[in-house]
């Protein structure tokens, strides 16, 4: 099963330990986490269920390409990392 982990910054505000989840896409993996931790949904996705502007998701070290439907594929051994993007100058 894919493993999903969240940025340490988020862990200061919500209990969101790394976990193994079922799913073949990023969306599937996130939905599995949201079932047990619904507060995470508002941090990761907006009101249209798209990835928030300042959130980045990596699958196996690569940034996902589909920020709208989160259809990027994940493998049984994939590592998914959800983090807050940094911006500014």
Phi, psi and omega in degrees: 000143176299151178250132179241136181224148182245154182305143178302329179302316180294325181296340176289337185251331182225149174280106183217071180293158174298147180205159174273136181225157172275150175149150178249354176229166176300318179302313180302315182296315179296317180299324178297322178288318182297332178300317182267345181219073186298337179295334179295329183306313181294335177282321187270318184240158180269190183289349176255013177066026175260159178297132179299152184304319185256031174240138178235139176240133176248138172240118181053040175084000181246137177295137178294154181260335182258098181272354183265301182260353177057045184272001179305137183282147172234149180259170178305325184259011183292149174248122180248128180235125181252123182219161176277130179283146176260139178219170179121187185221000000 
